[in-house]
Amino acid sequence: MRRGKRGYSSKPMSKQILRESLAVRRLLEVNPAELKDDVVAINRVTKVVKGGKNLSFSALVVVGDNHGHAGFGMGKAREVPMAIKKGIEQAKKNLIQLNLKGTTIPHQVIGRYGSAQVLLKPAAEGTGVIAGGPVRKVMQVAGIHNVLTKSLGTSNPHNVIKATFAALLSLKDAAHVAETRSKTIEEVTGKSQEKAAGGV
């Protein structure tokens, strides 16, 4: 087991753990009309058989409703449109609800999958999505408009997408943390509602 750098000692999320996490937090009640899809990558796959080579295409797709719901999927078919369609159908089955704080995320988090690492940091209003490649597309379909990201390690889009969702699955809101620690929200966040009211 490798130790994480810079104080992060989280173990890379395996395929089985990520699949179980998506299954537990799967969201079923989403308006299909609000879902938007975006193609992350399309690869040409060649399978060598006895009679020659069979060509097919695999498509990696992300789906979201811009209101904190997102999912990803992969489809494979002989034609590109059919591969994209299969990827969209699988992504809709993997939809999850994210713990967001307005238009950003509640706290800094890092997600790991294989050799891919994705760092997500909350940003102030007006910052925009500071991300590139697959991470930007996930943020856009999920409805996260202000966030700072950094992709570390491999640039393989499949592992980057899974590391991004591993980070998003790790997000926790203040109410959940307060309930887990048997404390109030003010004690967890370090803020007092009385002081805030007095300042106003």
N, C-alpha and C positions, 0 to 999 in steps of 0.2 A: 504493500500500500504506500503510495507516494504522499508526502506531506505537501499541503498547499503553500503557495508563496504569499508573502505579505500578510501573514496572519490567517489566511483562509485555509482551513484544514478539511473542507468538505470533500467527500469522496465523489469522483465522477459518477453521474447518474447513469445507471445501466438502462438498457432498452426495456427490460421487464419492469423496473421501478417506474420509469416514465410512463409506460403503458398503463400500469396500475393506478398511477396518480391521475391520469386523464380519465380513466374509467370511474374513479371515485367522484371526481368533481365534474362529471359530464353534465352539461346543461341541455335540457330537452325543449324548454319553452322559449323559443326565439322566433321572432317574426321573419319568415323567409324573404319577405320583400325588402327587408333592411340589410340583408347580408350582401356583402361585396367581396369579390374574390380577386386575387392577384397572383400571377404566375411568378414563382421565384426562380426556377431553373428547369430547363428541358434538356435531357440527355438522350443520345442515340445509343441503344443497346443492341449488341450483336450476339446472337447465340449460335454457336457452331454445332451443326447436326450432321448426320451421315450424308444427307443429300446436298449439303452446302451450308450457307449462313442464313439465318432468319433475322431480319432487321425489325426492331420495334423502338418505341420511344417511351421514356419515363418522364413524368411531369411532377414537380414539387409545387404545391399550391397552398396558399394561406387564405383563410376566410374569416371575416369579422363583420360586426354591425356598427362599428365606431362608437359603441356605448359600453365598452368593457368586456365584450365577448369575442373570443378568437379561437381559432383552431387551425391545424395543418394536416395535410394528407398527401399521399403520393399515388399516382395512377400510372398504369403501364398498358399500352395498346399498340397496334400496328400503325395507327394514325395519330398525329399530334392532337387534333381536337378531341378525339375519344379519350386519350390519355389525360387531358386536362379535365374533361368531364368526370372521369373516374376519380381524379384527385380531389375535385370539389366535393363530390359525394362523400368521400372518406373524411375530408376536413370537417364537413357538417356533423359527422358522427363524433368527432373529437372536440367539439366546442366546449370551452371552459369559461367560467366567470372569473374575472380578475379583480383583485382588491386594489382599486385605484383611489387616488385622493384628488378629486377634481379632474384636471387635465394632465396630471402627472402621477408618479408612483409615490407611495407613502414613505419609502426608505430605500437606502442603497442596498443592492443585492448583486450577487455574482452567481451565474449558472454555469454548470460544467456538464459536458457530455462528451465522453471520449477525450480527445485532445483539444476540443474546442472549449473556450471560456468566453462568456459574455458578461460584461460589467454594465449594470444599469444604475444611474444616479438620478434622483429627482432634480428638477430645474424650475426656476421661477417662471411666472407667466410672461409670455412673449419670447422665450428662448427658442422655441421650435424643437424639431426632432433632429438632434445632432447624432446622426447615424448614417450608415451606408450599407448598401447591399441588402441581404436578407433581413437584417435586424430592422432597417427602416420600413420595409414592407409590413412586418409584423406590427410595428408601432402604429402605422397608418390605419390598418384594418381594425386594430383594437381600440382606436380612439384616444391614444396617448399623444398629446400635442406638444408637450414640453418635457423633454427627457435628454439626458446625456448618456451616451453609450460608448463602449469600447470593446471591440472584438479582439480577443487574444488567442493565440495558438493557430490552429488550422483555419483555412478559408473555405473548407468544404461546405457548401450551402446546406446540406442535409444535417451535418453535425452542428452548424451554427444555429439553424432553426430550432433544433432540439435543445441546445444549450439555452437559447432565448426563452423557450417555454419552460425549461427547468427553473430559470430565474423568476419568471412570472408566477409559476406555481408556488414559489417560496415567499411571495409577498404576503404580509400579514397586516391587518388594520389594527388600530389602537384598541378597539373594543375587544377583539379576539385575544390580544396579548394581555389586556387587563383581566379578562375572565380567566385566562390560563394561570396568571400569577396571583389571582384573588386580590387584585388591587383596583383602584379607581382609574379612570382614564386620565385624570389630572396627575396622579402619581406616576403613571407610565410616561406621559409626555413631558412631565416636568413643568406644566403650566397650571395655573389656578384660575378657575372661572371668576372668582371673587376679584382677583387683581385685574383681570381683563375688563370686568364690568366697572371697576373703579377708575381704570384708565380712560374709559370712554366718557 
